[in-house]
Amino acid sequence: MKKFYVTLLLVLFFVTAAFAKVNINTATPAELTTLSGVGPAKAAAIIEYRDVNGKFATIDDLSKVKGIGEKIMEKIKADITVEE
């Protein structure tokens, strides 16, 4: 019975994590690369932009990052957040 509860907890954890939005103000490079169309180079560009310019005020501000165009924004808009 104990194994059942542990398994259930793990499944719930992974399901919740799969639907969690990526906070572009705090995300690591590994977290950013989970987004469709964002590889290591774009993840590095996002973090560099964030380090130089400060936190993103809105998710649309992400389009100011070189290499993040309209197509990528369409793909990832539902998967990102700037909320704490």
C-alpha distances in whole Angstrom, upper triangle without the diagonal:
4,5,5,7,9,10,11,13,14,15,17,19,20,21,23,25,26,28,29,33,34,37,40,41,38,37,37,39,35,34,38,38,34,37,39,42,42,42,43,46,46,43,45,48,46,45,49,50,47,48,52,52,49,46,46,47,46,44,48,49,47,50,52,50,52,51,48,50,50,48,45,45,45,42,40,41,38,36,38,38,40,39,37
4,5,5,6,9,10,11,12,14,16,17,19,20,21,23,24,26,27,31,32,34,38,38,36,34,34,36,33,32,35,35,33,35,37,41,40,40,40,44,43,40,43,45,43,42,46,47,45,46,49,49,46,44,44,45,44,42,46,47,45,48,50,48,50,49,47,49,49,47,44,44,43,40,38,40,37,34,36,36,38,36,35
4,5,5,6,8,10,11,12,14,15,17,18,20,21,22,25,26,29,31,33,36,37,34,33,33,34,31,30,33,33,30,33,35,38,37,37,38,41,41,38,41,43,41,40,44,45,43,44,48,48,45,43,43,44,43,41,44,45,43,46,48,46,48,46,44,46,46,44,41,42,41,38,36,38,35,32,34,35,37,36,34
4,6,5,6,9,10,11,12,14,15,16,18,20,21,23,24,28,30,32,35,37,34,33,33,34,31,30,33,33,30,32,34,37,37,37,38,41,41,38,41,43,41,40,44,45,43,44,48,48,45,42,42,43,42,40,43,44,42,45,47,46,48,46,44,45,45,43,40,40,40,37,35,36,33,31,33,34,36,35,33
4,5,5,6,9,10,10,12,14,15,16,18,20,21,22,26,28,30,33,35,32,31,31,33,30,28,31,32,29,31,33,37,36,36,37,41,40,37,39,42,39,39,42,43,41,42,46,46,43,40,40,41,39,38,41,42,40,43,46,44,46,45,42,44,44,42,39,39,39,36,34,35,32,29,31,32,34,32,31
4,5,5,6,9,10,11,12,14,15,17,18,20,21,25,26,28,31,32,30,28,28,30,27,26,29,29,26,29,31,34,34,34,34,38,37,34,37,39,37,36,40,41,38,40,43,43,41,38,38,39,38,36,40,41,39,41,44,42,44,42,40,42,42,41,38,38,37,34,32,34,31,28,30,30,32,31,29
4,5,5,6,9,10,11,12,14,15,16,19,20,24,25,28,31,32,30,28,28,29,26,25,28,28,25,27,29,32,32,32,33,36,36,33,36,38,36,35,39,40,38,40,43,43,41,38,37,39,37,35,38,40,38,40,43,41,43,41,39,41,40,38,36,36,35,32,30,32,29,27,28,29,32,31,30
4,5,5,6,9,10,11,12,14,15,17,18,22,24,27,30,31,29,27,28,29,26,25,28,28,24,27,28,32,32,32,33,37,36,33,36,38,36,35,39,40,38,39,43,42,40,37,36,37,36,34,37,38,36,39,42,40,42,40,38,40,39,37,35,35,34,31,29,30,27,25,27,28,30,29,28
4,5,5,6,9,10,11,12,14,16,16,20,22,24,27,28,26,25,25,27,24,22,26,26,23,25,28,31,30,31,31,35,34,31,34,36,33,33,36,37,35,36,40,40,37,34,34,35,33,32,35,36,34,37,39,38,40,39,36,38,38,36,34,33,33,30,28,29,26,24,25,26,28,26,25
4,5,5,6,9,10,11,12,15,15,19,20,23,26,27,24,23,23,24,21,20,23,23,20,23,25,28,27,28,28,32,31,28,31,33,31,31,34,35,33,34,38,38,35,32,32,34,32,30,34,35,33,35,38,36,38,36,34,36,36,34,31,31,31,28,26,28,25,22,24,25,27,26,25
4,5,5,6,9,10,11,13,14,18,20,23,26,27,25,23,24,25,22,20,23,23,19,22,23,27,27,27,28,32,31,28,31,33,31,31,35,35,33,35,39,38,36,33,32,33,32,29,33,34,32,34,37,35,37,35,33,35,35,32,30,30,29,26,24,26,23,21,23,24,27,26,25
4,6,5,6,8,10,11,12,16,18,21,24,26,24,22,23,25,22,20,22,23,20,21,23,27,26,28,29,32,31,28,31,33,30,30,34,34,32,34,37,37,34,31,30,31,30,27,31,32,30,33,36,34,37,35,32,34,34,32,29,29,28,26,23,24,21,19,21,22,24,23,22
4,6,5,6,9,10,11,14,16,18,21,23,20,19,20,22,19,17,20,20,17,19,22,25,24,25,26,29,28,25,28,30,27,27,31,31,29,31,34,34,31,28,28,29,28,26,29,30,28,31,33,32,34,33,30,32,32,31,28,27,27,25,22,23,20,18,19,20,22,21,20
4,5,5,6,9,10,13,15,18,20,22,20,18,19,20,17,15,18,18,14,17,19,22,22,22,23,27,26,23,26,28,26,26,29,30,28,30,33,33,31,28,27,29,27,25,28,29,27,29,32,30,32,30,28,30,30,28,25,25,25,22,20,21,19,16,18,19,22,21,21
4,5,5,7,9,12,15,18,21,23,21,19,20,21,19,16,18,19,15,17,18,22,22,23,25,28,26,24,27,29,26,27,31,31,29,31,34,34,31,28,27,28,26,24,27,29,26,29,32,30,32,30,28,29,29,27,24,24,23,21,19,20,17,15,17,18,21,21,21
4,5,5,6,10,12,15,18,20,18,17,19,20,18,15,17,18,15,16,19,22,22,23,24,27,26,23,26,28,25,25,29,29,27,29,32,31,29,25,24,25,24,21,25,26,25,27,30,29,31,29,27,28,28,26,24,23,23,20,18,18,15,13,15,16,18,17,17
4,5,5,8,10,13,16,18,16,14,15,17,14,11,14,15,12,13,16,19,19,20,21,24,22,20,23,24,22,22,26,26,24,26,29,29,26,23,22,24,22,20,23,24,22,25,27,26,28,27,24,26,26,25,22,21,21,19,16,17,15,12,13,14,17,16,16
4,6,8,10,14,16,19,17,15,16,17,14,12,14,14,10,12,14,17,17,18,20,23,21,19,22,24,22,22,26,26,24,27,30,29,27,24,23,24,22,20,22,24,22,24,27,25,27,25,23,24,24,22,19,19,19,16,14,16,13,10,13,15,18,18,18
4,6,9,13,15,18,17,15,17,18,16,13,14,15,12,12,14,18,17,20,21,24,22,20,23,24,21,22,26,26,24,27,29,28,26,23,21,22,20,17,20,22,20,23,25,25,27,25,22,23,23,21,19,18,17,15,13,13,10,8,11,12,16,15,16
4,7,9,12,15,14,12,14,16,15,11,12,14,11,12,14,18,17,19,20,23,20,18,21,22,19,20,23,23,21,23,26,25,23,20,18,19,18,15,19,20,18,21,24,23,25,24,21,23,22,21,18,17,18,15,13,13,10,8,9,10,13,12,13
4,6,9,12,11,10,13,15,14,10,10,13,10,10,13,15,14,17,19,20,18,16,19,19,16,17,20,20,18,21,23,22,20,16,15,16,14,12,15,16,15,17,20,19,22,21,18,19,19,19,16,14,15,13,10,10,8,5,5,6,9,10,11
4,6,9,8,7,9,11,11,7,7,10,9,8,12,14,12,14,15,17,15,12,15,16,13,13,17,17,14,17,20,19,17,14,13,15,13,11,14,15,12,16,18,16,19,18,16,18,18,18,14,13,15,13,9,10,10,6,5,6,8,10,11
4,5,6,6,9,12,12,9,9,12,12,11,15,16,14,16,17,18,15,13,15,15,12,12,15,15,12,15,17,16,14,10,10,11,11,9,13,13,11,15,16,15,19,19,16,18,19,19,16,14,16,15,12,11,11,9,6,5,5,7,8
4,6,5,9,10,12,9,7,11,12,11,14,14,12,14,14,15,12,10,12,12,8,8,12,11,9,12,14,13,11,8,7,10,10,8,11,10,8,12,13,12,15,15,13,16,17,17,14,12,15,15,11,11,12,10,7,6,6,9,10
4,6,9,11,14,11,10,14,15,14,17,18,15,17,16,17,14,12,13,13,9,8,11,10,7,10,12,11,9,5,6,9,10,10,13,11,10,14,14,13,16,17,15,18,20,21,17,16,19,18,15,14,15,13,10,8,6,8,8
4,7,10,11,9,10,13,14,14,18,19,16,17,16,17,15,12,13,14,11,9,12,13,9,11,14,14,11,9,10,13,13,13,16,15,13,17,17,16,19,19,18,21,22,23,19,18,21,20,16,16,17,14,11,10,8,10,9
4,7,8,6,6,10,10,11,15,16,13,14,13,14,13,9,11,13,10,8,12,13,10,12,15,16,13,11,12,15,15,13,16,15,13,16,17,15,18,18,16,19,21,21,17,16,19,18,14,15,16,12,10,10,10,12,11
4,5,5,6,9,10,12,15,16,12,12,11,13,12,8,9,12,10,8,12,13,12,12,16,17,15,14,15,18,18,16,19,18,15,18,19,16,18,18,17,20,22,22,18,18,21,19,16,18,18,15,13,14,14,15,15
4,5,5,6,9,10,13,13,10,9,7,9,9,5,7,10,9,8,11,13,12,13,16,17,16,15,16,19,19,17,19,18,15,17,18,15,16,15,15,19,21,20,17,17,20,18,15,17,19,15,14,15,16,18,18
4,5,5,7,10,13,13,10,9,8,11,11,8,10,13,12,11,14,16,16,17,20,21,20,18,18,22,21,19,21,20,17,19,21,18,19,18,17,20,22,21,17,18,20,18,15,18,18,15,14,16,17,19,19
4,5,5,8,11,13,10,10,10,13,12,9,11,14,12,11,15,16,15,16,20,20,19,16,16,19,18,16,18,18,15,18,19,17,19,17,16,19,21,20,16,16,18,16,13,15,15,11,11,13,14,16,16
4,5,6,9,10,7,8,8,10,8,6,9,11,9,9,13,13,13,15,18,18,17,15,14,17,16,13,16,15,12,14,16,13,15,14,12,15,17,16,13,13,15,13,10,13,14,10,9,12,13,15,16
4,5,8,8,5,5,6,9,8,6,10,12,11,12,15,16,16,18,20,21,20,18,18,21,19,16,18,18,14,16,18,15,16,14,13,16,17,16,12,14,16,13,11,14,15,12,12,15,16,19,20
4,7,9,7,8,10,13,11,10,13,15,13,14,18,18,18,20,23,23,22,20,19,21,20,16,18,19,16,17,20,17,18,16,15,17,18,16,13,14,15,12,10,13,13,10,11,14,16,18,19
4,6,6,8,11,13,10,9,13,14,12,14,17,17,17,20,22,22,21,19,17,19,17,13,15,16,13,14,17,15,16,14,12,14,14,13,9,10,11,8,6,10,10,7,8,12,15,17,19
4,6,8,12,13,11,11,15,15,14,17,19,19,19,22,24,24,23,21,19,21,19,15,16,17,14,14,18,16,16,13,11,12,13,10,7,9,10,6,6,10,11,9,11,15,17,20,22
4,6,10,11,9,10,13,13,13,16,18,17,19,21,23,23,23,21,19,22,19,16,16,17,13,13,16,14,13,10,9,10,11,9,6,9,10,8,8,12,14,12,13,16,19,22,24
4,7,8,5,6,10,10,10,12,14,15,15,18,20,20,20,19,17,20,18,15,16,16,12,12,15,12,12,9,8,11,13,11,8,10,12,10,9,12,14,12,12,15,17,20,22
4,6,5,6,9,10,11,12,14,15,17,18,20,21,21,20,19,23,21,18,19,19,15,15,17,14,13,11,11,14,16,15,11,14,16,14,13,16,18,15,15,18,20,23,24
4,6,5,6,9,10,11,12,14,15,16,18,20,20,20,19,23,22,19,20,19,16,17,18,14,13,12,13,16,19,18,14,17,19,17,16,19,20,18,17,19,20,23,24
4,5,5,6,9,10,10,12,14,15,16,18,19,19,19,22,22,19,19,18,15,15,15,11,10,9,11,14,17,17,14,16,19,17,16,19,21,19,18,20,21,24,25
4,5,5,6,9,10,10,12,14,15,16,17,17,16,19,18,15,16,15,11,11,12,8,8,7,7,11,14,14,11,12,16,14,13,15,18,16,15,17,17,21,22
4,5,5,6,9,10,11,12,14,15,15,15,14,18,17,15,16,15,11,13,13,10,11,10,10,14,16,16,12,14,17,15,13,15,17,15,13,15,15,19,19
4,5,5,6,9,10,10,12,14,15,15,15,19,19,17,18,16,13,14,14,10,11,11,12,16,19,19,15,17,20,19,17,19,21,18,16,18,17,21,21
4,5,5,6,8,10,11,12,13,14,13,17,17,15,16,13,10,11,10,7,7,8,9,13,16,17,14,15,18,18,16,17,20,18,16,17,17,20,21
4,5,5,6,9,10,10,11,11,10,14,14,12,13,11,8,10,9,6,8,9,9,12,15,16,13,13,16,16,14,15,17,15,13,14,13,16,17
4,5,5,6,9,10,10,10,11,14,15,14,15,13,11,13,12,9,11,13,12,16,19,20,16,16,20,19,16,17,20,17,14,15,13,16,17
4,5,5,6,8,10,11,12,16,17,16,17,14,12,14,12,9,10,13,13,17,20,21,18,18,22,21,19,20,23,20,18,18,16,19,20
4,5,5,6,8,9,9,13,14,14,14,10,9,11,9,6,9,11,11,15,17,19,17,16,20,20,18,18,21,19,16,16,14,18,19
4,6,5,5,6,7,11,12,12,13,10,9,12,10,9,12,14,13,17,19,21,18,17,20,20,18,17,20,18,15,14,12,15,15
4,6,6,8,10,14,16,16,17,14,13,16,14,12,14,17,17,20,22,24,21,20,24,24,21,21,23,21,18,17,15,17,17
4,6,9,11,14,16,17,17,14,13,15,12,11,13,16,17,20,22,24,22,21,25,25,23,22,25,24,20,19,17,19,20
4,7,8,11,13,14,15,11,11,13,10,10,13,16,16,18,21,23,21,19,23,24,21,20,23,22,19,17,14,17,18
4,7,9,12,13,15,11,12,15,12,12,16,18,17,20,22,24,21,20,23,24,21,20,22,21,17,15,12,14,14
4,6,9,10,12,9,10,13,12,12,16,18,16,19,20,22,20,17,21,21,18,17,19,17,14,12,8,10,11
4,6,7,8,6,7,10,10,11,14,16,14,16,17,19,17,14,17,18,15,14,16,15,11,9,7,10,11
4,7,8,7,9,12,12,13,17,19,16,18,18,20,18,15,18,19,17,14,16,16,12,10,7,9,11
4,5,5,8,10,11,13,16,18,14,15,15,17,16,12,15,16,13,11,13,13,10,8,6,9,12
4,5,6,8,10,11,15,15,12,13,12,14,12,9,11,13,10,7,10,10,7,6,6,10,13
4,5,6,8,10,13,14,10,10,10,13,11,8,10,13,11,8,11,12,10,10,10,13,16
4,5,6,8,11,13,10,11,12,15,13,10,13,15,13,11,14,15,12,11,10,13,16
4,5,6,9,10,7,9,10,12,10,8,12,13,10,10,13,13,10,10,10,14,16
4,5,8,8,5,6,7,10,9,7,10,12,11,10,14,14,12,13,13,17,20
4,6,9,7,8,11,13,12,11,14,16,15,14,18,18,15,15,15,18,21
4,6,6,8,11,13,11,11,15,15,14,14,18,17,15,16,15,19,21
4,6,8,11,13,12,12,16,16,16,17,20,19,17,19,19,22,24
4,6,10,10,9,10,14,14,14,15,19,18,17,19,19,23,25
4,7,8,6,7,10,11,10,11,15,15,13,15,16,20,22
4,6,6,6,9,10,11,12,15,16,15,17,18,22,24
4,6,5,6,9,10,10,14,15,15,17,18,22,25
4,5,5,6,9,10,13,14,15,17,19,23,26
4,5,5,6,8,11,11,12,15,17,20,23
4,5,5,5,9,10,10,12,14,17,20
4,6,6,8,10,11,14,16,19,22
4,6,8,8,10,14,16,19,22
4,6,5,6,10,13,16,18
4,5,6,8,11,14,17
4,6,8,12,13,16
4,7,11,12,15
4,7,9,12
4,6,9
4,7
4
